[in-house]
Amino acid sequence: MVLATAPPDLAIRRGTPAEAALAVDILAEASAWAATVAGEVWTAAELDVGAFAAAATRGELVLGLAGARPVAIMLLQTEDRLYWPEMAPGSALYVHKVAVRREVAARGWLTRLLDYAQRDARDRGIGFLRLDTMPRPKLRAMYERHGFRVLDEPPPIVNGRPMLRLEKPLGRTA
C-alpha cells in the first residue's frame, strides 16, 4: 500500500531491506535529539541495521518520504511478544520505533504514519492499533491526541524500564 498525501511529493510506503540503514539513521538522529531533552529513548542495541532489514523482509518497515528521501519511519507488526505477550498474533497492529528527521519535525508525519497504520489494520480486518511508550507526559499526550488510550494497569517494567501500553480501537473492520 502506498499512501500519497498533499502535497503530492509526500508518500508513505513499505521499506526494503536495502533501506534499513536509512531507517536506523533516522531513529539514531531522533534518539540523539530526545536524549538532550528527555533522556534515552532507544539503546544502541535497539538500532541494529540487521534487525531492521529483517523487519523490512517481513513487511514491517514503513517509511515516510519527502520526494524520494526517507524522513520518517515506523515499524508496524502483527504481534508483540515483549510488550503485549498475552495478546494473540494478528489481534492488533503494533506500532513501534516511530521517528522523524528533525528538519521535518512537527509537520504532520506522526499523523500520516498513524493514518497509514490505521488503514492497513482496517484493510487486514484488524480492529486495534497498539503501542507502548515511556511514561512521559508529552509522549502520552501526543498519542492520546491521536485517539489512543492508556490501559488502566500499573506500567509494566520491560528491560528495566517502566512503559505505558496504549491502544486505539478502530471500530468495525468489515
DRENPA-3360 file (N, C-alpha, C; in nm, 2 decimals, always signed):
BEGIN
1 = MVLATAPP = +0.09/-0.12/+0.00/+0.00/+0.00/+0.00/+0.09/+0.12/+0.00 ~ +0.07/+0.21/-0.09/+0.14/+0.34/-0.10/+0.03/+0.45/-0.07 ~ +0.07/+0.54/+0.02/-0.03/+0.64/+0.06/+0.03/+0.78/+0.01 ~ -0.03/+0.84/-0.08/+0.02/+0.97/-0.13/-0.06/+1.07/-0.04 ~ +0.01/+1.18/+0.00/-0.06/+1.28/+0.08/-0.03/+1.41/+0.01 ~ -0.11/+1.52/+0.05/-0.08/+1.65/+0.00/+0.02/+1.72/+0.08 ~ +0.12/+1.78/+0.03/+0.15/+1.79/-0.12/+0.19/+1.66/-0.18 ~ +0.18/+1.65/-0.31/+0.20/+1.53/-0.38/+0.34/+1.47/-0.37;
9 = DLAIRRGT = +0.44/+1.54/-0.32/+0.57/+1.48/-0.31/+0.59/+1.41/-0.18 ~ +0.49/+1.39/-0.10/+0.50/+1.32/+0.03/+0.43/+1.18/+0.01 ~ +0.49/+1.08/+0.06/+0.43/+0.94/+0.05/+0.47/+0.86/+0.16 ~ +0.40/+0.75/+0.19/+0.43/+0.65/+0.29/+0.42/+0.52/+0.22 ~ +0.52/+0.44/+0.24/+0.53/+0.31/+0.18/+0.61/+0.21/+0.26 ~ +0.60/+0.08/+0.23/+0.68/-0.02/+0.30/+0.83/+0.00/+0.26 ~ +0.92/-0.02/+0.35/+1.06/-0.01/+0.32/+1.12/-0.14/+0.28 ~ +1.23/-0.14/+0.22/+1.30/-0.26/+0.17/+1.42/-0.29/+0.26;
17 = PAEAALAV = +1.47/-0.41/+0.26/+1.59/-0.44/+0.34/+1.71/-0.35/+0.31 ~ +1.72/-0.30/+0.18/+1.83/-0.21/+0.14/+1.81/-0.07/+0.21 ~ +1.69/-0.04/+0.26/+1.67/+0.09/+0.32/+1.68/+0.08/+0.48 ~ +1.72/-0.03/+0.53/+1.73/-0.05/+0.67/+1.83/+0.05/+0.74 ~ +1.94/+0.07/+0.68/+2.04/+0.16/+0.73/+1.98/+0.31/+0.73 ~ +1.91/+0.35/+0.63/+1.84/+0.48/+0.63/+1.74/+0.49/+0.75 ~ +1.67/+0.38/+0.77/+1.57/+0.38/+0.88/+1.64/+0.40/+1.02 ~ +1.75/+0.32/+1.04/+1.83/+0.33/+1.16/+1.89/+0.47/+1.18;
25 = DILAEASA = +1.93/+0.53/+1.07/+1.99/+0.67/+1.07/+1.88/+0.77/+1.12 ~ +1.76/+0.76/+1.07/+1.65/+0.84/+1.12/+1.63/+0.82/+1.27 ~ +1.62/+0.70/+1.31/+1.60/+0.67/+1.45/+1.71/+0.72/+1.54 ~ +1.84/+0.70/+1.49/+1.95/+0.75/+1.57/+1.95/+0.90/+1.59 ~ +1.91/+0.97/+1.48/+1.90/+1.11/+1.49/+1.80/+1.16/+1.59 ~ +1.68/+1.09/+1.58/+1.57/+1.12/+1.67/+1.61/+1.09/+1.81 ~ +1.67/+0.98/+1.83/+1.71/+0.93/+1.96/+1.82/+1.03/+2.03 ~ +1.91/+1.07/+1.95/+2.01/+1.17/+2.00/+1.95/+1.30/+2.04;
33 = WAATVAGE = +1.85/+1.35/+1.96/+1.78/+1.47/+2.00/+1.70/+1.45/+2.12 ~ +1.63/+1.34/+2.13/+1.54/+1.31/+2.25/+1.63/+1.30/+2.38 ~ +1.75/+1.24/+2.36/+1.83/+1.23/+2.48/+1.87/+1.37/+2.54 ~ +1.88/+1.47/+2.45/+1.91/+1.60/+2.50/+1.80/+1.67/+2.57 ~ +1.67/+1.63/+2.55/+1.56/+1.70/+2.61/+1.48/+1.61/+2.71 ~ +1.49/+1.48/+2.70/+1.41/+1.40/+2.79/+1.48/+1.27/+2.84 ~ +1.59/+1.24/+2.79/+1.66/+1.12/+2.82/+1.65/+1.01/+2.71 ~ +1.72/+0.90/+2.74/+1.73/+0.80/+2.64/+1.59/+0.74/+2.60;
41 = VWTAAELD = +1.58/+0.72/+2.47/+1.45/+0.66/+2.42/+1.49/+0.51/+2.37 ~ +1.59/+0.50/+2.28/+1.63/+0.37/+2.23/+1.78/+0.35/+2.26 ~ +1.81/+0.23/+2.30/+1.95/+0.20/+2.32/+2.02/+0.17/+2.18 ~ +2.15/+0.17/+2.18/+2.22/+0.14/+2.06/+2.18/+0.00/+2.01 ~ +2.16/-0.10/+2.10/+2.13/-0.23/+2.07/+1.99/-0.24/+2.00 ~ +1.90/-0.14/+2.02/+1.77/-0.14/+1.96/+1.78/-0.09/+1.82 ~ +1.89/-0.03/+1.78/+1.91/+0.03/+1.65/+2.00/-0.05/+1.56 ~ +1.97/-0.18/+1.55/+2.05/-0.27/+1.47/+2.00/-0.28/+1.33;
49 = VGAFAAAA = +2.09/-0.25/+1.23/+2.05/-0.25/+1.09/+2.01/-0.39/+1.05 ~ +2.07/-0.49/+1.09/+2.03/-0.63/+1.06/+1.88/-0.66/+1.10 ~ +1.85/-0.61/+1.22/+1.71/-0.63/+1.27/+1.61/-0.55/+1.19 ~ +1.65/-0.43/+1.14/+1.56/-0.36/+1.06/+1.55/-0.41/+0.92 ~ +1.66/-0.47/+0.87/+1.65/-0.54/+0.74/+1.56/-0.66/+0.74 ~ +1.57/-0.73/+0.85/+1.48/-0.85/+0.87/+1.33/-0.80/+0.88 ~ +1.31/-0.69/+0.96/+1.17/-0.63/+0.97/+1.12/-0.59/+0.83 ~ +1.21/-0.54/+0.75/+1.16/-0.50/+0.61/+1.13/-0.62/+0.53;
57 = TRGELVLG = +1.20/-0.73/+0.54/+1.18/-0.85/+0.47/+1.04/-0.91/+0.51 ~ +1.00/-0.89/+0.64/+0.87/-0.93/+0.69/+0.76/-0.83/+0.65 ~ +0.79/-0.72/+0.59/+0.69/-0.62/+0.55/+0.66/-0.53/+0.67 ~ +0.74/-0.51/+0.77/+0.71/-0.44/+0.89/+0.77/-0.30/+0.89 ~ +0.86/-0.27/+0.80/+0.93/-0.14/+0.80/+0.85/-0.04/+0.71 ~ +0.81/+0.07/+0.77/+0.73/+0.17/+0.69/+0.81/+0.30/+0.69 ~ +0.82/+0.36/+0.57/+0.90/+0.48/+0.56/+0.80/+0.60/+0.51 ~ +0.83/+0.71/+0.56/+0.76/+0.83/+0.51/+0.87/+0.91/+0.42;
65 = LAGARPVA = +0.83/+0.95/+0.30/+0.92/+1.01/+0.21/+0.88/+1.15/+0.17 ~ +0.97/+1.24/+0.17/+0.95/+1.37/+0.11/+1.03/+1.37/-0.02 ~ +0.96/+1.36/-0.13/+1.02/+1.33/-0.26/+1.07/+1.19/-0.25 ~ +1.19/+1.17/-0.29/+1.25/+1.03/-0.28/+1.32/+1.01/-0.15 ~ +1.33/+1.10/-0.06/+1.41/+1.10/+0.06/+1.33/+1.05/+0.18 ~ +1.37/+0.94/+0.24/+1.31/+0.89/+0.37/+1.33/+0.99/+0.48 ~ +1.22/+1.04/+0.54/+1.23/+1.13/+0.65/+1.16/+1.09/+0.78 ~ +1.08/+0.98/+0.77/+1.01/+0.93/+0.88/+1.01/+0.77/+0.88;
73 = IMLLQTED = +0.99/+0.71/+0.99/+0.99/+0.57/+1.00/+0.90/+0.52/+1.11 ~ +0.85/+0.40/+1.09/+0.79/+0.32/+1.20/+0.80/+0.17/+1.16 ~ +0.79/+0.09/+1.26/+0.77/-0.05/+1.24/+0.62/-0.08/+1.27 ~ +0.56/-0.16/+1.19/+0.42/-0.20/+1.20/+0.41/-0.35/+1.20 ~ +0.38/-0.41/+1.32/+0.40/-0.55/+1.34/+0.26/-0.61/+1.37 ~ +0.25/-0.74/+1.34/+0.12/-0.81/+1.38/+0.13/-0.88/+1.51 ~ +0.24/-0.88/+1.58/+0.25/-0.93/+1.71/+0.36/-0.86/+1.79 ~ +0.35/-0.87/+1.92/+0.45/-0.80/+2.01/+0.46/-0.89/+2.13;
81 = RLYWPEMA = +0.55/-0.98/+2.13/+0.57/-1.07/+2.24/+0.64/-1.01/+2.36 ~ +0.71/-0.90/+2.34/+0.78/-0.83/+2.45/+0.68/-0.75/+2.54 ~ +0.61/-0.66/+2.47/+0.52/-0.57/+2.55/+0.38/-0.61/+2.56 ~ +0.33/-0.70/+2.47/+0.19/-0.75/+2.47/+0.19/-0.90/+2.46 ~ +0.26/-0.97/+2.55/+0.27/-1.12/+2.54/+0.14/-1.19/+2.55 ~ +0.04/-1.13/+2.62/-0.09/-1.20/+2.64/-0.18/-1.19/+2.52 ~ -0.15/-1.11/+2.42/-0.23/-1.09/+2.30/-0.20/-1.18/+2.19 ~ -0.31/-1.23/+2.13/-0.29/-1.33/+2.01/-0.23/-1.26/+1.89;
89 = PGSALYVH = -0.14/-1.32/+1.82/-0.09/-1.26/+1.70/-0.20/-1.23/+1.61 ~ -0.20/-1.11/+1.54/-0.30/-1.07/+1.45/-0.42/-1.00/+1.51 ~ -0.42/-0.99/+1.65/-0.53/-0.92/+1.71/-0.52/-0.77/+1.70 ~ -0.41/-0.72/+1.66/-0.38/-0.58/+1.65/-0.26/-0.56/+1.56 ~ -0.25/-0.43/+1.52/-0.12/-0.40/+1.46/-0.05/-0.32/+1.57 ~ +0.08/-0.34/+1.58/+0.16/-0.28/+1.69/+0.26/-0.18/+1.62 ~ +0.25/-0.06/+1.67/+0.33/+0.05/+1.62/+0.45/+0.06/+1.71 ~ +0.57/+0.06/+1.65/+0.70/+0.07/+1.72/+0.79/+0.17/+1.64;
97 = KVAVRREV = +0.89/+0.22/+1.72/+1.00/+0.29/+1.66/+0.96/+0.41/+1.57 ~ +0.87/+0.49/+1.61/+0.82/+0.60/+1.53/+0.92/+0.71/+1.55 ~ +0.97/+0.77/+1.44/+1.07/+0.88/+1.44/+1.07/+0.95/+1.31 ~ +1.10/+1.08/+1.32/+1.11/+1.17/+1.21/+1.24/+1.25/+1.22 ~ +1.29/+1.28/+1.10/+1.41/+1.37/+1.10/+1.38/+1.50/+1.16 ~ +1.47/+1.56/+1.23/+1.44/+1.69/+1.30/+1.40/+1.80/+1.20 ~ +1.45/+1.80/+1.08/+1.42/+1.91/+0.99/+1.27/+1.90/+0.94 ~ +1.20/+1.79/+0.97/+1.06/+1.78/+0.93/+0.97/+1.76/+1.05;
105 = AARGWLTR = +1.03/+1.77/+1.17/+0.95/+1.75/+1.29/+0.84/+1.85/+1.30 ~ +0.73/+1.81/+1.36/+0.61/+1.90/+1.38/+0.55/+1.94/+1.24 ~ +0.56/+1.85/+1.14/+0.50/+1.88/+1.01/+0.40/+1.77/+0.97 ~ +0.34/+1.70/+1.07/+0.24/+1.61/+1.04/+0.28/+1.47/+1.01 ~ +0.40/+1.43/+1.03/+0.44/+1.30/+1.00/+0.39/+1.19/+1.09 ~ +0.37/+1.22/+1.22/+0.31/+1.12/+1.31/+0.17/+1.09/+1.26 ~ +0.10/+1.19/+1.23/-0.04/+1.17/+1.19/-0.04/+1.09/+1.06 ~ +0.04/+1.12/+0.96/+0.05/+1.04/+0.84/+0.08/+0.90/+0.87;
113 = LLDYAQRD = +0.18/+0.87/+0.95/+0.22/+0.73/+0.98/+0.11/+0.66/+1.05 ~ +0.04/+0.72/+1.15/-0.07/+0.66/+1.22/-0.19/+0.64/+1.13 ~ -0.22/+0.73/+1.04/-0.33/+0.71/+0.95/-0.30/+0.59/+0.86 ~ -0.17/+0.58/+0.81/-0.13/+0.46/+0.73/-0.15/+0.33/+0.81 ~ -0.11/+0.33/+0.94/-0.12/+0.21/+1.02/-0.27/+0.18/+1.04 ~ -0.35/+0.28/+1.06/-0.50/+0.25/+1.08/-0.56/+0.20/+0.95 ~ -0.53/+0.25/+0.84/-0.58/+0.20/+0.71/-0.53/+0.06/+0.69 ~ -0.41/+0.03/+0.72/-0.35/-0.10/+0.70/-0.42/-0.20/+0.79;
121 = ARDRGIGF = -0.45/-0.16/+0.91/-0.52/-0.25/+1.01/-0.66/-0.28/+0.95 ~ -0.73/-0.18/+0.91/-0.87/-0.20/+0.86/-0.87/-0.29/+0.74 ~ -0.77/-0.26/+0.65/-0.76/-0.35/+0.53/-0.74/-0.49/+0.56 ~ -0.67/-0.52/+0.67/-0.65/-0.66/+0.72/-0.76/-0.71/+0.80 ~ -0.86/-0.63/+0.83/-0.97/-0.68/+0.92/-0.93/-0.68/+1.07 ~ -0.83/-0.60/+1.11/-0.78/-0.59/+1.24/-0.84/-0.47/+1.31 ~ -0.89/-0.49/+1.43/-0.97/-0.38/+1.50/-0.89/-0.29/+1.60 ~ -0.76/-0.31/+1.62/-0.69/-0.23/+1.71/-0.55/-0.19/+1.66;
129 = LRLDTMPR = -0.51/-0.07/+1.70/-0.37/-0.04/+1.69/-0.32/-0.03/+1.84 ~ -0.20/-0.08/+1.86/-0.15/-0.08/+2.00/+0.00/-0.03/+1.99 ~ +0.04/+0.03/+2.10/+0.18/+0.07/+2.11/+0.22/+0.08/+2.25 ~ +0.35/+0.09/+2.27/+0.40/+0.12/+2.41/+0.49/+0.24/+2.40 ~ +0.50/+0.31/+2.51/+0.59/+0.42/+2.52/+0.63/+0.45/+2.66 ~ +0.73/+0.53/+2.67/+0.78/+0.56/+2.81/+0.68/+0.65/+2.88 ~ +0.66/+0.64/+3.01/+0.56/+0.72/+3.08/+0.60/+0.87/+3.09 ~ +0.61/+0.93/+2.98/+0.64/+1.08/+2.98/+0.52/+1.15/+2.94;
137 = PKLRAMYE = +0.48/+1.26/+3.01/+0.36/+1.33/+2.98/+0.34/+1.37/+2.83 ~ +0.45/+1.42/+2.77/+0.44/+1.47/+2.63/+0.41/+1.36/+2.54 ~ +0.48/+1.24/+2.56/+0.46/+1.13/+2.47/+0.32/+1.08/+2.48 ~ +0.28/+1.06/+2.61/+0.14/+1.01/+2.63/+0.04/+1.11/+2.56 ~ +0.05/+1.24/+2.59/-0.04/+1.33/+2.53/-0.04/+1.33/+2.38 ~ +0.07/+1.31/+2.32/+0.09/+1.30/+2.17/+0.00/+1.19/+2.12 ~ +0.01/+1.07/+2.18/-0.06/+0.96/+2.13/-0.21/+0.97/+2.17 ~ -0.24/+1.02/+2.28/-0.38/+1.04/+2.32/-0.45/+1.14/+2.22;
145 = RHGFRVLD = -0.38/+1.24/+2.17/-0.44/+1.33/+2.07/-0.48/+1.25/+1.94 ~ -0.41/+1.14/+1.92/-0.44/+1.06/+1.80/-0.54/+0.94/+1.83 ~ -0.61/+0.95/+1.94/-0.71/+0.85/+1.97/-0.67/+0.73/+2.05 ~ -0.55/+0.73/+2.10/-0.50/+0.61/+2.18/-0.54/+0.64/+2.32 ~ -0.57/+0.53/+2.40/-0.60/+0.54/+2.54/-0.50/+0.45/+2.62 ~ -0.45/+0.50/+2.73/-0.36/+0.42/+2.81/-0.44/+0.31/+2.88 ~ -0.39/+0.19/+2.88/-0.46/+0.09/+2.95/-0.45/+0.11/+3.10 ~ -0.56/+0.08/+3.17/-0.57/+0.10/+3.32/-0.50/-0.01/+3.39;
153 = EPPPIVNG = -0.37/+0.00/+3.40/-0.29/-0.10/+3.46/-0.16/-0.04/+3.52 ~ -0.10/-0.10/+3.61/+0.03/-0.05/+3.65/+0.13/-0.06/+3.53 ~ +0.21/+0.04/+3.51/+0.30/+0.03/+3.40/+0.39/-0.09/+3.41 ~ +0.39/-0.17/+3.31/+0.48/-0.29/+3.31/+0.63/-0.24/+3.30 ~ +0.72/-0.32/+3.36/+0.86/-0.29/+3.36/+0.92/-0.39/+3.25 ~ +0.97/-0.33/+3.15/+1.03/-0.41/+3.04/+1.17/-0.37/+3.02 ~ +1.26/-0.47/+3.03/+1.40/-0.44/+3.01/+1.45/-0.33/+3.11 ~ +1.39/-0.33/+3.23/+1.43/-0.24/+3.34/+1.36/-0.10/+3.33;
161 = RPMLRLEK = +1.28/-0.08/+3.23/+1.21/+0.05/+3.21/+1.06/+0.04/+3.23 ~ +1.00/+0.13/+3.30/+0.85/+0.13/+3.31/+0.80/+0.18/+3.17 ~ +0.69/+0.12/+3.13/+0.63/+0.15/+3.00/+0.48/+0.17/+3.01 ~ +0.42/+0.25/+2.93/+0.28/+0.26/+2.92/+0.24/+0.18/+2.80 ~ +0.12/+0.11/+2.81/+0.07/+0.05/+2.69/-0.06/+0.12/+2.65 ~ -0.07/+0.15/+2.53/-0.18/+0.23/+2.47/-0.25/+0.15/+2.36 ~ -0.38/+0.17/+2.34/-0.44/+0.11/+2.23/-0.55/+0.20/+2.17 ~ -0.58/+0.18/+2.05/-0.68/+0.25/+1.98/-0.78/+0.16/+1.91;
169 = PLGRTA = -0.90/+0.15/+1.95/-1.00/+0.06/+1.88/-1.03/+0.13/+1.75 ~ -1.05/+0.05/+1.65/-1.07/+0.10/+1.51/-1.22/+0.08/+1.47 ~ -1.30/+0.02/+1.56/-1.44/+0.00/+1.52/-1.45/-0.12/+1.43 ~ -1.56/-0.12/+1.36/-1.59/-0.24/+1.27/-1.49/-0.24/+1.16 ~ -1.44/-0.36/+1.13/-1.34/-0.37/+1.02/-1.40/-0.43/+0.89 ~ -1.51/-0.49/+0.90/-1.56/-0.55/+0.77/-1.71/-0.57/+0.78;
% end
